[in-house]
Amino acid sequence: MRFAALLLAAGCFQRATITQPPPPPLAVPPENAAGPASVPTGTADAGASEVADGGVGDVADGGAQRSDLASPITAAGTEVPVGLDWGTKGQQPASELFQNVKVLGALPGNRFMAAMQSMQANLGFKCGTCHMAAEKDFASDAKEEKRKAREMIRMNEEINRRTFGGKVRVTCWTCHRGDEEPPKMAFSKELPEPFAKMAPDQLARKAEAEFKDVRQLQGMEVRNFGLIMGWFAREMGGKCSHCHDERDFAADTPKKARAREMLQMTSYIADGYFAGNSPVGCDTCHRGSPAPPRKPAEKS
C-alpha cells in the first residue's frame, strides 16, 4: 500500500460552473489514414499493457468485464463525431483508418473520432496539445502528452473494470472537469474529534493496537490515522457516520467496505501508473461530494 497519495490534499472544493462549447469538427488528414496501423495484441490485463479492444470483452481477472474504452472520454463531450460524415467508412475499425492507434484501435472510426473530439471538453485541450497538428503528423508519438493520454485511458479502463465490475463509474471528467490538471488541495494537520483528545502516547501507537478491525491502514500511527479519517469526512462532504455505525465504529457497513476498496484503488493507481507516488487522492474525484460526477450535467 502506498500512503503518499493519501497525504496530498484535503478540504471541500467549491468549483465554478464550467460551460463547455460544442467540440469543433476534426478533419481526417488523408496521409494519416493511409498505410497499416500499429496495433499491439490485446492482453488479459487491459489496464497494465497495450489494449487493442475498444468494446466490452471477457478478461482473465475474476470474470470482470472490460468497460467501453470510449465512454469515459465521451461522457463530457459528444457520442457522435461533429462535422464528419464519411458514410460506411466510419464503421471500419480505427486501426484500419489511422496509423499508430495503440489503445482504441478496435473502436469504429466514428466512435474513435467522437472520443478524440471529446478530449477538449474533458481537459480543455485542442488537437495540437497531444498531436503534431501543425505538421499534419497525427500518427507521431513525439509529444509526451499523447503518450500520457494513452496511459490515462488504460488507467481509467482498469479502474472501471477492476473496482467497478466493468461499469463506467469513473470518466475523464470525474477528475479533470475541463482542466488539464485536477486541483491539488492542502492536507489539514488538525486532528478531528476524538483524536484531538488523545494522549501523545496513544497517538504514537499503531492504529490496529488502538482500534478494532483496522485493515487497509495497518501499521499507521494513530495520529496519521486520525488525520486520514478527518480527510475522508471532509472529502465525502459528511461526518464519520457516512461510513461508520456510530453505535459500533468497528462494525462493517457497505460504505466502509467501499472506502477500503477506494484505498486499494489509489494504491494500484500509484503503483501501476505513477511509480508509487500518485497525485490521485480522494479529493481528486470527490471534492466534498459522496458521489463524484461522471459528466458535466451531474452535480459535484
Kinemage of the C-alpha trace (Angstrom):
@kinemage 1
@onewidth
@group {chain A} dominant
@subgroup {mainchain}
@vectorlist {calphas} color= white
{ca met a 1} P 0.000 0.000 0.000
{ca arg a 2} L 1.298 3.408 -0.908
{ca phe a 3} L 0.191 6.050 1.609
{ca ala a 4} L 1.887 9.040 -0.033
{ca ala a 5} L -1.176 9.703 -2.177
{ca leu a 6} L -3.336 9.897 0.935
{ca leu a 7} L -1.369 12.858 2.273
{ca leu a 8} L -1.584 15.064 -0.800
{ca ala a 9} L -4.763 17.067 -0.360
{ca ala a 10} L -7.880 17.745 1.687
{ca gly a 11} L -10.761 20.152 2.160
{ca cys a 12} L -14.010 20.659 0.306
{ca phe a 13} L -13.661 22.164 -3.134
{ca gln a 14} L -16.129 24.675 -4.467
{ca arg a 15} L -15.801 24.854 -8.222
{ca ala a 16} L -17.177 27.371 -10.674
{ca thr a 17} L -19.678 26.123 -13.210
{ca ile a 18} L -17.888 25.198 -16.426
{ca thr a 19} L -19.839 25.557 -19.642
{ca gln a 20} L -18.164 23.668 -22.457
{ca pro a 21} L -18.715 24.748 -26.062
{ca pro a 22} L -19.513 22.104 -28.675
{ca pro a 23} L -16.326 20.435 -29.915
{ca pro a 24} L -15.038 21.699 -33.255
{ca pro a 25} L -15.001 19.450 -36.328
{ca leu a 26} L -11.907 17.297 -36.531
{ca ala a 27} L -10.581 16.752 -40.033
{ca val a 28} L -9.105 13.448 -41.146
{ca pro a 29} L -5.808 14.102 -42.953
{ca pro a 30} L -5.561 11.600 -45.841
{ca glu a 31} L -1.894 10.968 -45.096
{ca asn a 32} L -2.799 9.711 -41.624
{ca ala a 33} L -5.424 7.300 -42.916
{ca ala a 34} L -3.003 5.651 -45.325
{ca gly a 35} L -0.964 2.567 -44.555
{ca pro a 36} L -1.299 -0.081 -41.852
{ca ala a 37} L -1.850 0.881 -38.246
{ca ser a 38} L 0.375 -0.409 -35.481
{ca val a 39} L -1.960 -2.224 -33.084
{ca pro a 40} L -0.342 -4.452 -30.455
{ca thr a 41} L -2.118 -7.625 -29.456
{ca gly a 42} L -4.601 -7.198 -26.588
{ca thr a 43} L -3.797 -8.885 -23.292
{ca ala a 44} L -5.793 -10.188 -20.364
{ca asp a 45} L -4.837 -7.250 -18.166
{ca ala a 46} L -6.044 -4.295 -20.179
{ca gly a 47} L -5.001 -1.786 -17.541
{ca ala a 48} L -1.328 -2.732 -17.403
{ca ser a 49} L -0.408 -3.120 -21.059
{ca glu a 50} L -1.408 -2.227 -24.591
{ca val a 51} L -5.136 -2.524 -25.270
{ca ala a 52} L -6.478 -3.387 -28.699
{ca asp a 53} L -10.105 -3.875 -27.675
{ca gly a 54} L -12.357 -0.840 -27.867
{ca gly a 55} L -15.504 -2.587 -26.675
{ca val a 56} L -16.634 -4.942 -23.934
{ca gly a 57} L -14.953 -8.319 -23.642
{ca asp a 58} L -14.071 -11.046 -21.171
{ca val a 59} L -10.790 -10.688 -19.331
{ca ala a 60} L -8.952 -13.207 -17.205
{ca asp a 61} L -9.191 -11.441 -13.857
{ca gly a 62} L -12.084 -12.958 -11.962
{ca gly a 63} L -14.537 -12.665 -14.824
{ca ala a 64} L -14.727 -8.870 -14.764
{ca gln a 65} L -15.912 -7.165 -17.920
{ca arg a 66} L -13.800 -4.643 -19.755
{ca ser a 67} L -15.683 -1.368 -19.958
{ca asp a 68} L -16.187 0.506 -23.204
{ca leu a 69} L -12.955 2.451 -23.556
{ca ala a 70} L -14.565 5.424 -25.277
{ca ser a 71} L -17.402 6.079 -22.813
{ca pro a 72} L -15.189 7.662 -20.127
{ca ile a 73} L -13.979 10.132 -22.771
{ca thr a 74} L -17.274 10.935 -24.486
{ca ala a 75} L -19.247 11.425 -21.232
{ca ala a 76} L -18.266 15.108 -21.201
{ca gly a 77} L -18.281 15.567 -24.957
{ca thr a 78} L -20.093 14.033 -27.886
{ca glu a 79} L -21.172 10.472 -28.655
{ca val a 80} L -21.053 11.096 -32.416
{ca pro a 81} L -18.404 12.965 -34.393
{ca val a 82} L -19.277 16.571 -35.152
{ca gly a 83} L -18.782 17.866 -38.704
{ca leu a 84} L -17.755 14.500 -40.076
{ca asp a 85} L -19.805 12.295 -42.406
{ca trp a 86} L -17.850 9.566 -44.136
{ca gly a 87} L -20.670 7.045 -44.557
{ca thr a 88} L -19.978 3.353 -44.111
{ca lys a 89} L -16.264 4.067 -43.823
{ca gly a 90} L -16.963 5.347 -40.312
{ca gln a 91} L -17.871 1.797 -39.230
{ca gln a 92} L -14.419 0.441 -40.058
{ca pro a 93} L -12.064 -0.124 -37.115
{ca ala a 94} L -9.947 2.896 -36.261
{ca ser a 95} L -6.877 0.681 -36.614
{ca glu a 96} L -7.647 0.384 -40.342
{ca leu a 97} L -8.303 4.092 -40.830
{ca phe a 98} L -5.393 5.621 -38.915
{ca gln a 99} L -1.763 4.899 -38.285
{ca asn a 100} L -0.294 4.082 -34.894
{ca val a 101} L -3.536 3.524 -32.957
{ca lys a 102} L -2.453 1.580 -29.884
{ca val a 103} L -5.306 1.713 -27.378
{ca leu a 104} L -8.565 2.493 -29.214
{ca gly a 105} L -7.907 0.585 -32.409
{ca ala a 106} L -10.951 -1.696 -32.244
{ca leu a 107} L -13.398 1.201 -31.978
{ca pro a 108} L -15.402 2.051 -35.105
{ca gly a 109} L -13.926 5.102 -36.784
{ca asn a 110} L -16.939 7.259 -35.908
{ca arg a 111} L -16.687 6.447 -32.215
{ca phe a 112} L -12.948 6.924 -32.242
{ca met a 113} L -13.360 10.400 -33.717
{ca ala a 114} L -16.075 11.261 -31.184
{ca ala a 115} L -13.640 10.315 -28.426
{ca met a 116} L -10.910 12.494 -29.924
{ca gln a 117} L -13.255 15.472 -30.190
{ca ser a 118} L -14.394 14.971 -26.605
{ca met a 119} L -10.876 15.384 -25.234
{ca gln a 120} L -11.239 19.158 -25.407
{ca ala a 121} L -14.308 19.170 -23.168
{ca asn a 122} L -12.608 16.967 -20.599
{ca leu a 123} L -9.240 18.679 -20.355
{ca gly a 124} L -9.582 21.950 -22.256
{ca phe a 125} L -7.152 20.551 -24.835
{ca lys a 126} L -7.099 21.168 -28.553
{ca cys a 127} L -5.757 18.625 -31.032
{ca gly a 128} L -2.321 20.261 -31.136
{ca thr a 129} L -1.754 19.608 -27.443
{ca cys a 130} L -1.224 15.902 -27.980
{ca his a 131} L -0.709 15.705 -31.752
{ca met a 132} L 1.735 17.199 -34.220
{ca ala a 133} L -1.222 19.028 -35.751
{ca ala a 134} L 0.688 21.857 -37.421
{ca glu a 135} L 2.885 19.313 -39.158
{ca lys a 136} L -0.170 17.192 -40.075
{ca asp a 137} L 1.526 14.207 -38.472
{ca phe a 138} L -1.213 12.966 -36.157
{ca ala a 139} L 0.365 9.496 -36.017
{ca ser a 140} L 3.560 10.743 -34.374
{ca asp a 141} L 4.320 9.790 -30.767
{ca ala a 142} L 6.743 12.673 -30.350
{ca lys a 143} L 4.655 14.524 -27.762
{ca glu a 144} L 4.660 13.377 -24.161
{ca glu a 145} L 1.030 14.479 -23.818
{ca lys a 146} L -0.063 11.853 -26.343
{ca arg a 147} L 1.825 9.109 -24.559
{ca lys a 148} L 0.381 10.220 -21.221
{ca ala a 149} L -3.149 10.240 -22.702
{ca arg a 150} L -2.770 6.561 -23.583
{ca glu a 151} L -1.729 5.802 -20.017
{ca met a 152} L -4.722 7.676 -18.646
{ca ile a 153} L -7.104 5.743 -20.927
{ca arg a 154} L -5.569 2.493 -19.686
{ca met a 155} L -5.813 3.674 -16.089
{ca asn a 156} L -9.455 4.651 -16.487
{ca glu a 157} L -10.277 1.290 -18.037
{ca glu a 158} L -8.536 -0.551 -15.207
{ca ile a 159} L -10.396 1.436 -12.542
{ca asn a 160} L -13.797 0.747 -14.093
{ca arg a 161} L -13.035 -2.921 -14.680
{ca arg a 162} L -11.151 -3.737 -11.505
{ca thr a 163} L -13.059 -1.669 -8.941
{ca phe a 164} L -16.480 -1.201 -10.551
{ca gly a 165} L -17.012 -4.514 -12.346
{ca gly a 166} L -16.795 -3.044 -15.844
{ca lys a 167} L -19.393 -0.308 -15.281
{ca val a 168} L -18.329 3.165 -16.379
{ca arg a 169} L -18.321 4.883 -12.998
{ca val a 170} L -15.160 6.953 -13.500
{ca thr a 171} L -14.619 9.161 -16.554
{ca cys a 172} L -12.058 11.732 -17.667
{ca trp a 173} L -14.478 14.405 -16.440
{ca thr a 174} L -14.633 12.882 -12.947
{ca cys a 175} L -11.111 14.070 -12.221
{ca his a 176} L -10.357 16.823 -14.749
{ca arg a 177} L -13.650 18.703 -15.225
{ca gly a 178} L -12.305 20.802 -18.059
{ca asp a 179} L -8.840 21.390 -16.612
{ca glu a 180} L -5.524 19.951 -17.729
{ca glu a 181} L -4.619 19.043 -14.156
{ca pro a 182} L -7.059 18.312 -11.315
{ca pro a 183} L -6.556 20.737 -8.405
{ca lys a 184} L -4.284 19.733 -5.546
{ca met a 185} L -5.786 20.568 -2.171
{ca ala a 186} L -3.904 21.232 1.073
{ca phe a 187} L -3.937 18.464 3.663
{ca ser a 188} L -5.228 19.573 7.085
{ca lys a 189} L -2.951 18.966 10.091
{ca glu a 190} L -5.777 19.482 12.562
{ca leu a 191} L -6.807 16.300 14.323
{ca pro a 192} L -10.572 15.672 14.379
{ca glu a 193} L -12.550 14.516 17.382
{ca pro a 194} L -11.992 12.216 19.238
{ca phe a 195} L -8.336 12.050 18.149
{ca ala a 196} L -7.620 15.574 19.390
{ca lys a 197} L -8.350 14.455 22.959
{ca met a 198} L -5.940 11.511 22.886
{ca ala a 199} L -2.724 11.497 24.884
{ca pro a 200} L 0.603 11.693 22.995
{ca asp a 201} L 1.433 8.073 23.811
{ca gln a 202} L -1.887 6.943 22.319
{ca leu a 203} L -1.295 8.963 19.147
{ca ala a 204} L 2.095 7.296 18.728
{ca arg a 205} L 0.659 3.759 18.821
{ca lys a 206} L -0.217 1.748 15.735
{ca ala a 207} L -3.805 2.164 14.619
{ca glu a 208} L -4.601 -1.541 14.919
{ca ala a 209} L -3.386 -1.517 18.553
{ca glu a 210} L -5.823 1.273 19.445
{ca phe a 211} L -8.856 0.443 17.276
{ca lys a 212} L -10.701 -2.706 16.231
{ca asp a 213} L -10.915 -4.091 12.700
{ca val a 214} L -8.289 -1.861 11.065
{ca arg a 215} L -7.405 -3.473 7.726
{ca gln a 216} L -6.164 -1.259 4.903
{ca leu a 217} L -4.295 1.199 7.129
{ca gln a 218} L -2.484 -1.225 9.428
{ca gly a 219} L 0.920 -0.029 10.584
{ca met a 220} L -0.045 3.652 10.525
{ca glu a 221} L 0.355 5.701 13.699
{ca val a 222} L -2.884 6.766 15.343
{ca arg a 223} L -2.057 10.451 14.710
{ca asn a 224} L -1.818 9.929 10.945
{ca phe a 225} L -4.774 7.553 11.054
{ca gly a 226} L -6.849 10.329 12.630
{ca leu a 227} L -5.762 12.845 10.002
{ca ile a 228} L -6.782 10.395 7.270
{ca met a 229} L -10.175 9.785 8.906
{ca gly a 230} L -10.786 13.531 9.121
{ca trp a 231} L -9.793 13.897 5.485
{ca phe a 232} L -12.261 11.208 4.463
{ca ala a 233} L -15.078 13.025 6.261
{ca arg a 234} L -14.276 16.351 4.590
{ca glu a 235} L -13.848 14.894 1.119
{ca met a 236} L -17.110 12.980 1.345
{ca gly a 237} L -18.871 16.164 2.468
{ca gly a 238} L -20.200 14.438 5.563
{ca lys a 239} L -19.409 13.106 9.008
{ca cys a 240} L -17.845 9.924 10.315
{ca ser a 241} L -21.294 8.352 10.294
{ca his a 242} L -21.249 8.431 6.489
{ca cys a 243} L -19.235 5.201 6.626
{ca his a 244} L -19.376 4.154 10.291
{ca asp a 245} L -22.139 2.900 12.540
{ca glu a 246} L -21.925 5.397 15.410
{ca arg a 247} L -23.050 2.689 17.860
{ca asp a 248} L -20.116 0.472 16.827
{ca phe a 249} L -17.363 2.073 14.767
{ca ala a 250} L -15.675 -1.301 14.217
{ca ala a 251} L -18.764 -2.807 12.610
{ca asp a 252} L -18.725 -3.372 8.871
{ca thr a 253} L -21.051 -1.278 6.707
{ca pro a 254} L -21.412 -1.194 2.898
{ca lys a 255} L -19.867 2.281 2.713
{ca lys a 256} L -16.982 1.268 4.943
{ca ala a 257} L -16.308 -1.683 2.645
{ca arg a 258} L -16.384 0.664 -0.354
{ca ala a 259} L -13.918 3.004 1.380
{ca arg a 260} L -11.497 0.100 1.722
{ca glu a 261} L -11.902 -0.637 -1.985
{ca met a 262} L -11.137 3.008 -2.745
{ca leu a 263} L -7.928 2.758 -0.727
{ca gln a 264} L -6.983 -0.330 -2.719
{ca met a 265} L -7.747 1.582 -5.903
{ca thr a 266} L -5.498 4.530 -5.003
{ca ser a 267} L -2.777 2.018 -4.207
{ca tyr a 268} L -2.831 0.219 -7.561
{ca ile a 269} L -3.088 3.553 -9.372
{ca ala a 270} L 0.022 4.742 -7.556
{ca asp a 271} L 1.970 1.555 -8.221
{ca gly a 272} L 0.836 0.987 -11.786
{ca tyr a 273} L 0.908 4.489 -13.248
{ca phe a 274} L 2.899 6.873 -11.040
{ca ala a 275} L 5.852 4.813 -9.742
{ca gly a 276} L 4.335 4.725 -6.256
{ca asn a 277} L 3.951 8.500 -5.862
{ca ser a 278} L 0.458 9.230 -7.134
{ca pro a 279} L -1.219 12.651 -7.371
{ca val a 280} L -4.594 10.878 -7.173
{ca gly a 281} L -6.342 11.119 -3.810
{ca cys a 282} L -9.917 11.208 -2.514
{ca asp a 283} L -10.214 14.915 -3.302
{ca thr a 284} L -9.226 14.374 -6.942
{ca cys a 285} L -12.667 12.950 -7.655
{ca his a 286} L -14.896 13.700 -4.666
{ca arg a 287} L -14.176 17.358 -3.839
{ca gly a 288} L -16.623 17.374 -0.955
{ca ser a 289} L -19.277 15.160 -2.543
{ca pro a 290} L -20.050 11.483 -1.781
{ca ala a 291} L -20.758 10.784 -5.476
{ca pro a 292} L -18.319 12.342 -7.984
{ca pro a 293} L -19.824 13.407 -11.328
{ca arg a 294} L -19.282 11.376 -14.482
{ca lys a 295} L -20.285 14.193 -16.841
{ca pro a 296} L -20.918 17.974 -16.674
{ca ala a 297} L -24.675 17.594 -16.186
{ca glu a 298} L -24.147 15.776 -12.893
{ca lys a 299} L -23.642 17.852 -9.764
{ca ser a 300} L -20.464 17.535 -7.765
